[in-house]
Amino acid sequence: MLRSFLIYLPSVALARGGAFLVTFAATHALAPAAFGYFALVMLIGEFADQSAANWIRVALARFGAGEAGVSRGFALAMARVLAACAVVAVAGTAAIAGWLAPERAGTVALAAGAYVGATTLTRFGLTLVQTTGAAGRASLLETLRALAVLVGSLAGFRLSGEFLLPSLLASLGTAVVGLAALAVGLAATDPRLPRKVPLRRVAAYAAPLVALTVLSQVIAGLDKAMLKSLGDAASLGVYVAAFTVGRAGFDILGTAFNQGAFVRLAALWNAGRHREAEGELRRQVALLAAVFLPAVGTLLSARDAVALALFPDAYRDAFHDVIPWVALGAVALNLKYFAFDAVFHMHERNLRQLPALVAGAATSAAIGWAFAGADPAWTAARMFAGGALAALAVTVLLSRRLAPVALPGRAIVVAAVLGLAVEAVGMVLRNHLFDDLPALAVVALIGAVGVLACAASLAVALLLEAPDRRGVALALVSTDPDRITGITSYAAGLFPAIAAAAGRPVTVYTNVDPALLPGLDAARIVRLPGKPRGLPFKLYEPLVHQGAVIAARLAGARTYLSATPVGAPLPVIDQIVTIHDFYDFDRSQRPLRSVVYALLAWRWSALVSRAVVCVSDATREEARALMPAFAGRCTVVKEASKFRDDDRDPPAGPPADFLMVANIQPNKNAEGLLDALARAERRGERPVVRWIGSDRGGAIARWAAANPMPAGFVALGALPDAELRSAIRAAVALVVPSRKEGFCLPVLEAQALGTPVIAADIPILREVAGAGALFVPLDDPDALTAAMAHLAGDPALRDRLARAGRANARGYSWSRAAAETLALVDGLDHGRRHGLVVAGRA
């Protein structure tokens, strides 16, 4: 809906903006009386076109729109009906002109007849192009039509001081564009498609539409007709100038939303997707209100400056009193026409609109009768607003019997608050700057504030009313987007498992190279923008998460799962963050700025998130100790090996060396392993440890600068999975000397491939490795090398540990982790809908 709005907005704005420019030019080029007749031509022409031909355009969009295309036979049949109705409309303009302007009946009838013929042709052609789905072409043609009207009118004003020539030249330009639009639209239809909808059904659909349109035009034009019949052309001209300023902007926004939205709505309804269509209607109400209400505040605060800056003295007095009422009526009519009336169109129950229109026309007439002796412009404005509000109120009540479209209350409240704020700011600007700046500059400043408010209101409405597709958003934001890290390995295991098991849309938002996250065929991947040069990661991370969670909400996600402890600072959907370990809280292992960031960012993310996933029991216990306020949100979902536990192809030869798999950080205790190897070499032993990973912090280089490097420590760098698997199988054992871990995936990966593990005796490694490891005291280098020697010389012990390790690894799986994660997601959803708090699980 937003995309079609943005596509059509420029052309609609140019068309209605062109009409405003024509009005502006006419008020300066013509006397008020001549401008009154010029406006009367458009009033009569619009009444005749809408009454006689609008139903054809609505029926074309309603029955012609389809996923397979538009039938050319149906389009040609509707064109023939249009021609007959246009003849009737042209004849009708003569009678109306004789009633409203008997003193200039012939001239007004000629100009109005030309207006009707050209407008009927062009609007049909544009509707046909829109129905075929060519939004870009329709937008271009609408732009050309606006330019033709503008150029023709301005040329007429320059050549003549009367209203006839400008009207005729504008109609001529409109007709030329109309012929082009008809040709483009017919070329896009499909002659092979059958004309499925008989004209009898179209006629049954149309009959009430004609009556309804006539009443709608009465509501929209009774104020001006009353003004002309009781006053003179000059009074009408003054009123129409203010009316145009008060209504044009709202018609631009409403039409831009509707041009693509109605076709989309009809296509959904015709395809039997009625619930989706009703959701589209609710969103359309929200988006219309989101832009209308701040726009009202903008217009009210700027109306006096607009009058002073743009119009001659004779027009200015009416602006202050007329514009508020016209704006109110314009909002009401646009909501009625472009949102709630669609319910009757979809159900083909258009006669049910009749009471609303009767109520509107009666209310408008009653106000005109009650205030007949008051100022004509004041009375006309209230007639328009009262009729529009009455029609909207009754339409809302009647439409709910067919489709109970819930009002988007939160979006309306936000829009109203922003509208009041804009008016307050505008009044301050006007009161303080009106005497010091040109009126046009004041208008520009207030307009800029209004545009910002409309944009903010629209953004909030989009978030509040985004379609709910029960989607799950998975996020991975890494400091090293181009290489495999522990967090990347975690996401590469969990994300594909969730996507495969979710049974709902899954989207992955990541700044990581997608090649590092294989197996995501069941998910949509959105590559997040990379970190700009010079921007600290600690600022980039929450910002990119915030953008991702907004995108996820707009895409229909209910839950946003971050694979790291940091998520969006202001999540707009349920957020879950993941804590792997807490050594970022340890000042002895991390720089002060990293510790401060973790203390603040992690705690804030936990505060605004619905749940916190901990990857192990040990991590959860640390979370309860270090972040006790969020202990109730902590849930354990354990990791798993990316290698299969039945992958038992024997290595190329007998195991000879040991293996360490780690991207070196202070907690990995690489220095302890190097100390143990150096001590062993001094004793004449020659253990060999091959190291896979990276050391971007330079810890190993710093150790080597102060100590002789052990010959048995061999750096292999980062390896692809196939080579990593082979290296693990070929090892005597995996050595894990870590001081701290959150989970330590390499332990399970080694066990799944039948390789024993030698690990430091810390709680987390005992939890993960189970009985499939040989544990040694932390910071005891001799015990570490003794265990290595013992294991290398005892095949029976290696075999026992390998069997125990395989059994342990089988207790972990990414499918189980995915199931537990999705259960947490569903629990949050259930809790939100029933007002429950979802407690953490073991």
N, C-alpha and C positions, 0 to 999 in steps of 0.2 A: 504493500500500500504506500509506504513512504517513497519507494523507488518511483512508482508511477506519479506520485505527487510532484516529485522533483523533476520528472521528465516533462510533465505538462505545465508546471508552474511558469516557466519563462514565456511560453506561448500565450497562456491564459493571462498572465500579468501584462504582456504586451497588448493583448486584445483589449482588456479592461483598462489598462493604463493608457492605451490609445484612445479609448472612449473618454477617459478623463482629460487627456490632452485636447481632444476635440472640444469638450465642454469648456476647458480653460480658454482655448483659442476663440471659441464662439462668444463667450462672455465679453471678450475684448474687441472682437471684430463686429459683433452685431449689437444692436440696441436690445434692451431687455425684452421688448415685445417680439422682435424677430427671433431672438433666441428661444422665447416661449413657443413659437410655432415650430422651430427646429426640433425642440424637445417633444412637442406634441406629435410630430411625424414619427419619431421613434417609439413613443408610447402606443400610438395606434398600430404601428407596424409590428411591435412586439406582441401586442394583444392578439392580432390576427394570426401571426405566425404560430405562436404558442397554442392558440385555441384550435387551429385547423391542422397543424402539421407536427406538433410536438409528440403526439401519440404515435406517429409513424416512426419517429426516431427511437422512442422508448421501446416499441415493439421490435424494431430491427435489432437493437442491442439485446433485448430480452430473449427473443427466439432465434436470432441468427448466431449468437455466440456459442461456440462449441469447440471442444478440443480438436476435432478433425478439421475445422475451418468453417467458412461461410458458404452456403449454397448460392451460386450465381442466379439460379432460377428464383430463389426466394428474394434476393436483392432486387432483381428486375421487376418482380411483381410489386414489391413495396415502392419502387420508383414510379411505377404507373399510377399507383394509388396517390402518391405524393403529388403528381402533376394535377390530378383532378382536384385535390384538396387545395392546392395553391390557387387555382382559378377561383374557387369559392372564397378563399381568404382575400384575394385582391378585390373581389366585388364587395366584400364586407367592409373593407376600409373606406369605401366611398360613403356608405351609410353612416359610419361612425364619425367621419370627418364632417358630414353635414350636420350632425347633432352637436359636436363639441366646438366646431369652428364654422358656423354658417357664414360668417363674414369673409372667410377665405377657403370655402369648402373645396373648390376645384383644385386649387394649388396644393392644398394639404393632401387631398385624395391622390393626386398624381405622385407626389413624393412618397406617400405612405405605400401606394401600390408597388412602386419600384422597389422600395425597401423590403416589402414582403416577398416579392418574387425572388430577389437576389438572396435574401437571408434563408428562405426555405430551401433553395437549391444547395447553398453552401453548407448549412448545418446537416443536411442529409448526407452529403458527400463526406463530411468530416466524421460523422457517426459511423458510416460504412467503413472508413479507413480504420477507426478505432476498434470496431468489432472484429476486423480481420487480424487484430493484434499488432498492427504496425504503429506502435506508439510514437516512434521517432518521426515517421512521415506525417502523422496527424499533427504532431507538435509543430513541425515546419510549416504545414499548410495553414494552421491556425495563426502562426506568426505572419505569414504572407497576407492573410485576410486582414489582420489588424493593420498592417502597413498600408494596404490598399485603401482601407477606410480612412486612415489618418491622412494619407497623401491626397486622396480625393477631396476630403473635407477642407483641408488647408488650402488646396488650390481653389476651391469654390469660394472660400472666405476672401481670398485675395482678389478674385475676379468679380465678386458681387457682394453687395451689402445686404442681400436678402437670403432667405433660408433654402430656396428651391434648388439652386445650382449646387451648393455643397451636398445636399441630400442626394441628388441624382448622381453626381460624380462618385460619391461613396458607394452607392448601390452598384454602379457599374464595375468598380474595382472588386466588390464582393462577388458579383456574378462571375467574373473571370476566374477568380480563385475557386469558386464553387464548381465550375466545369472541370477544372483540373483535379479537384478532390474527388469528384464523381468518377472520372476516368481512372485515377489511381486506385480507388476503392474497388471498382468493378474488376480491374486487372488482378487484384489480389484474391478475388473470390474463386471458388472451385466449380467449374461447370459440371463436374462429374458427380457432385454431391446431390442427392435428391432433395426436393423441397418438402421436408418432412412436416412442416407446420401448415395446415390448410388455411386459406384466407378467412374461412368462416370462423376459425378459432381466433385468428388475429382480430377480426371484426368484433367478436364477443369481448375480447380483451380491450379493444379500443373504445367501445361505446362509452363505458364509464369514464375512461381517461379524458375524453373530450369535455364531458360535463365538469369533471374535476379541474381540468386545466382552465376552463372559462372562469370557474369560481376562484382558482388560484390567482388568475390575472386580475380579477376584481379586487382581491385583497391587496395585490401589489400595486394596482393603479387607481383604485377608487379615490385615494387622497388627491391625486393629480386631476382626475376628472372632475371631482367636486370643486377643486380650486379654479379650474378653467371655466366651469359652468357658472360659478357664483362670482368669479372675479374677471380677470382679463389675462391676456397672453403675457404681459409683463410680470404679473404676480406669479404665474406658472414658471416663467423663466428664472426668477429669483429663487423660488423654492427648489426647482430641479437642480440648480447649481449646488445648493447645500445638500440636497438629497444624494447627488452623485458622489460628493466627497464622503458623506456618511455611509454609503452602501458599497461603493466600488471595491474597497479592499476586502470586505467579507465575501463578496461574490467571487473575487479572484481566488481566494483561498478555498472556498467551498467547491467551486467548479474544478479547480486543479485536483483536489482530492477525489472528486466524484468521477472524473473522466476515465480514469483507469480502474477505480475501485468498483464501479457498477458493473463493468464488463467482467471483472474478476469474480464478483459476487454472483452474477448470472451464470458464469461457467461452473462455479462450485455447486450452485443449486441445481442446474441442469444435469450435473453428474451425480446427483443424489447425495452430495456431501452437505447435508443441511446443517449439522451441528457446526461444521467449520464456517459455513456461511453466516450463521448467527454470531459466531465469535468475531468474524470480520466486521459485522455491523457494530458490535460493541466497541471494537477498536476504532472504527470510523467516528463514532460519537466522541470518544476520548480525544482523538487527534484534532477533530474540529474544535472542540471546546478548548483544547490546549493552545490553539493559536488565536481563537476568537476572543477569549476573555482578556489576555494581555493586550490584544489589538484594540479592544474597547477602551481600556485605560489609556493607551497611547493617544487615541483619537480625541478623547475627552479633554486631555490636558493640552493638546496641540491645536484645538479647533480655532481658537481666536487668532493664533499666529498664522495658521493656514489661510484664514480669510484675509488677514492684513497683507500677507505676502503674495497671494496669487490672484485675488479677485478685485474688480473695481468696487468703488464705494457703494454703489447701489445694491450690491449683493451681500455686504458684510453683516448687516444687522440680523439677518435670518440665521446665520450660522450657529450662534451661541445657543439658541433655543431649539433649532431643528435637529442638529446632528446627534445629540444623545438619544433622542427617540428613534431616529432613523437607524442608528447603530444597533439599538436594542431589537428593533423589528428585523433588521438584516440578519442578526445572529439567529433569531427564532426561525425565520424562513429557511435559512440554509440548513439548520439542523433538521427541520421538517423535510425539506425536499431531498437532501442528500444523505439522510440516514434513515429516519423512521418511515418515510414513504416507500423505501425499498422493501420493507416487509410486505406491503400490499402488492407490490409488483411481483415479488417472488412467488407469492401464494395465488397470484392472479385473482385477487379480491379487491380490485381498485374501487369498487363502489363503496367499500367500507370507509374510504376517505371522505365521502360526501358529508357526513355530519361535521367533521372538522372544518371543512371549507365553508359550509353554511354558517357554522359558529363564527369563523373568522370574518366572513363578509358581513354578517349581522352585527358583530361587535364593532367593526369599522364604521358601518352606517350609523349605528347608534351613537357612537362618539361624535361623528359629524353632525348628527341632528342635535345632540345635547349641547354642543359648543358652537352652534351655527353663528352666533353673534360675536364670537371671539376673533382674535387675529387669525386670518385664513391660513398662513403658514404654520402657526402654532397648532391649529386644529388638524391640519392635514398630517402633520408629523405624528400626532397622537392617534389619529385614525390608522395610519400604517402600523405603528407599534402595537396598538391594541388588537387589531385584526390578526397580526402575525403571531402574537403570544397566545391568543385564543385558539388559533388553528393548531399551533404546536402542542398545546396542552391536551386538546382532544385527540390529536393524532397519536401522542404517546400512549394515552389510555386505551385507545382502540387497537393499536398495533400489538399490545401485550397479550391480547386474546389469541393472536395468531402465532407470535413468537415472543416469548417473554425475554426480550433483550435487556439484560441488567444494566442499569446506568453505572458508568465508571465513576463512582463517587469520589474516590481518592484523587483521580486525575482532574476532576472538575474543581475540587477544593484547592488543589495546588495552582491550577490555572487562575482561579478567582483571586487567590492571595497575591499571585504575581501581577495580576491586572490592577489590583488596588495599589500595590507597591509602585508600579509604573506610573499610575496617575499621581501618586504622592510625589515621586521624584520629578515628574514632569511639571507639576505645579510649582515646586521649588525652583526649578530651572526657569520657568516662565516668569515667576515673580522677581527673581534676582537678575535675570539677564535680558528681560524684554526691552528695557530702556537703553541697554548698553550695546546690544547686538542687533543686526538686521533680523527681521522676522523670519526670513528663510533660514538663517543660521540656527535660530531657536527651534524651528521645525525639524531641522536636521539632527540636532542634539537629542530632542525628545524621541525622534524616530529611531535613532541609534539605540537608545535605552529600550525602546519597545521591541526592536528586533532581537536584542539579547534576551529579553524576557520571554518572547515567543519561542526562541530557540531552546531556552532552558525548560520552559513548560512542555514543549514538544518532546524533548529528551526524556523528561520524567514520565510523560504519558506513554512513550514507547516502552519504557522499562516496566511500568506498572501494568500495561495491557499487552505485553508481548505474548504471542501464542504459547500455550503450555503443551509441549509435546512430550513431557515427562523425560526429557533428555538428561544425559549425564555429561558434564564437561570435565575432562581430565587435563591437568596443567603440569607442565615441567618447565621451569625456568632455571637454567644452569649457568654457573660462572664460566664453564668450559663447554660451549655449545658444539664444538667440533671434535670432541674426543669422548671416549667412554670413561665415565666416572662411576663411583658406587651408586649415586642417585640415578644416573642414566641406566645402569644395569637393572636397578630396581624397577624403574618405569618400563623398561623394555620387557620385563617379565609380567608385571601387573596389568599394564594398559591393554595389551592384546587379549588377555584373559577376560578382563571386564567387557571389552568390546564384543567378544564372542558370546558371552553369557548374558548380556544386559537385556536383550529383547526390547530395546528402545534405542532411540538415536544416541550415539556416542560421538563426541567431538573432542579431539586432542588439540590443545593449545600449547605450543612449545616454541622456544627459540633454538632448539637443538636440531642439528641436521637430521632430517627424517630417515636417512639411511642408517642411523644409529638406533632407530626404533622400528625394527622389522615386524611383520605380522599384523599390521594394523589395517588390513583390507576391510574389516567390518566397521571401521571408524572413519570419520572425516578428519583430516589433519589441517589445522590452520597454523601456518608458520608466523610466529610473532616477530615484530621488528627487532633487529639486533640492537645491542647497547650502543648508543652513539659515543663516539670518541670524546673523552673528557667527562662523561657523566659517570659518577661512581655507581658501581653495581648496587650498592645499598639504597640508592634512590631509584635506579632503574627497575629493580625487582618488584617493589610494591606498585609502581606506576604501570608496568606492563601487565601485572596481575589485575589491576583495576580495569584496564582496557579489555582484558580477556574476559573478565566476569561480566562486564556489560555486554560484550558481544555474545557471550553464552546465553544471557537472559533474553536477548533479542532473538536468538536462534531457537528458543523454546526449552532451554535447559532448566531443570529444577535444582540441580546440585552441582557444585563446583568443587572438585577434589584436587588440591595441590599436593604434589609429591614431595614438597619440602615444608619446613615449619612456617614459611611466610606465604601469605595469600593476599587477597585484595584488602586494602585498609577499610573499604566500605562496601562489603559484598551486598549485592542486590538479590541474591538467591542464597539458599543454604550452602554454606561453605564448610569444607573439611580440610584441615591441614595435617601434615604428616611429620612426626618427629622421629628421627633415626637415632640420635644420640644427643648428649648434652655437653660435649667437650668444647663447644663454642662459649659455654658459660665459665670455662676454666681459665682464669687469668694467667696461670702458669704456662698454658699451652697456646693461648691466643693473644693477639695484640689487644690493647685496651679498647680501641675503637670497635673491634669485632665483638668483644664481650658486651660493650654498651649497646651495640646494634641488636645483638641477640636478646639481651634482657628486655629491650623495649619492643622490638619488632615481633619477636616470638610471642611475648605476652599479649601484645595487642591483637595479633592474629588469632590467638586462642580465645581472647575475649569476644571478638566479633564473629567467630566461627561457631557452628552448631556442634561440632565434634572434633576431637583430636585423635588421630590414629597414631599409636605407638607400635613400632615394629617388633617389640619383644616385651616380655614381662619385666625384664630389668630396666628397659627404657621407661616403662610405665611407672615403675617404682621411683625412678629418678624424677619423673614429671610430677609425681605426687609430692615429692620432697621439695623440689625447686619451684614448682608452680602450684601450690596447694589450692589456690582459688579455683583452678580449673580441673581438679582431680576427677570430678564427676563426669567430665566430658571425655575422658581418656578411654580409648578402646584399643585392644591389642589385635592387630592383624599381621601375622607373621609372614616373612618373605619365603622364597623357595628357590631351588636351583633351576637355572635355565637348561641344564643338561639332564637327560633322562637317566633314571636310576637303573634302567635295563640296558644301557649302552655299555656292553661289556666286551667289546672287541679288545683282544690282548694287545699291549704295547709292542713296539718293534723288538725290544730286547728286555733283559732283566732291569729292574729299577737300579739306578746308580746314584742319582743326585737328588737333592731336596729342592723344594720350590717355595718361593714366597710370592704371593699375588697381592699387590697393594699399590695404590697411589699414595706416595709417602706424605704423611702429615705427622705432627708431633705424637698423636696417640698411637701411631703404628709401631713405635719403639724400634725403628730400624737401627738406631744406635746400639741398642741392646743386642741385636743379632750380630752386628759387626764386632762388638766387643767379644761376644762368645766365639766367633770364628777366629778372631785374632788370637785369643787365648789358646784355642785349640791348636792353631798353627805353631804357636810358640812351644807347645808340648809335642810337636812333631806329628800331629794329626792333620789330615787333609780333607775335611768335609767340604762339599761343594753345594752351594745354595744358588740356584738360578732365580733371579728376581724379574718378575713381569709387572710392569707399571711405569709410573712417571714420578718425578720428584721436582715439581715446579718451584717448590720452596727452597730447594738447594740444601736440604738437611744432610744428605749423604756427602755432597761435595764439601760441606763445612767439616764433617767428621774426618773425611780423608785429608783435609788440609792440616789437621792436627795429629793424625795418626797414620801409620802405615796401612795401606788398604789391603785387606786379606785377599790372597790369590784365589780363594775359593768362592768369592762373591762375584757372580757373573750377571751383568745387567743385560736383559733381553729387550727392554722397552715394552711398549704396548703391542699386543698381538691380536689378530682377528680371532673369532671364536673357534674356528677349526684348529688353528695352531695352539690356542690356549688349551683346548680339549686334549690334544696330543701331548702337550707338555705336562698336564696334570696326570695323565695316565702313565707317563714315563717316569714320574717321580717316586722316590721312596716314600716321601710323605710331604704334606703341605705344612710349612712352619708358620705359626701365627704368634708372634711375640708381643702382641698389642697390650698397651696399658688400659685402653678403653675401647669399647666398640658399641655400636648400636645394635648390630645384628651379625655382621661379617658373612656376607654371601659366599665368599670363596670356600668357607668351611663346608657348606652344603654341596657346593659344586664338586669339591674334591671327593666328598663322601659318596655322592651320586655316581661317580666314575670309579669307585672302588679304591681310592687312594687314602691311606690313613692320614690322620691329622695329629700334629704336635702343637699344643696350644698353651699359652700362659693361663695359669689357674686363676681366672677372674670369673665372676658370676655369669656374665653374659655369654662367655664362650662355653661354660658348662651347660647353660640352658640350650644353646644352639647345637653344640656338638654331641651332647648326650654321652652314650657309652662308646662312641666311635672315635675317641681321641685319647691321646696320651698327654696328660697335663703335667706341667712343670711349674715350679714356683716363679713368680714374677721377679725380674731383676736378679736371677741366679744364672749367670752365663754358663757356669760349669754344668749345672743341672740340665740346661738346654742341650749342650753338645753331648752330654752323656746319654740323654734320651735319644738323640739322633743316632749315636753309635749303636745303642741298644737295638733300636728299631731296624737299622740297616743290617744288623747281624742276626736277626731273629725272624725268619720267614713265617713261622707259626704265629708270632705276635702280629705281624703285618696282616696275615690272612684273617686273624680274629678281629682286628680293628676294622679291616675292610668290610667284613660281613656286618659288623655292628653299625658301621657308618652308612652302609646301604640301607639297612633297616631304619636307621634314624632319618635319612634323607627322604625315604618314602612317606614319612609323616608330614612332610611339607609339600605343598603344591600351589602353583599359581592359580589353578582353578578353584582351590579352596579359599585362597586369599581373595579372589574375585567374588566368590559367593558371599563371603563374610562382609566384604566392602559393600556389595549391593544390598545385603540385608540391612546394613547400617543406613544406607541411603533411603531404603524403603521405610525404615523405622523413623527417620527424621521427617519424611513426608507424612507418615501417619500421625506423628506427634504434632506436626504443625497444623494439620487439619482438625485434630481433636484437642488441641491445647495442652499436649502432654510434653514432658521433658524426657528425652531419651538418655538414660544413664549409660555410663561406660560399661563395657563387657570385658570379661577376662578373656 
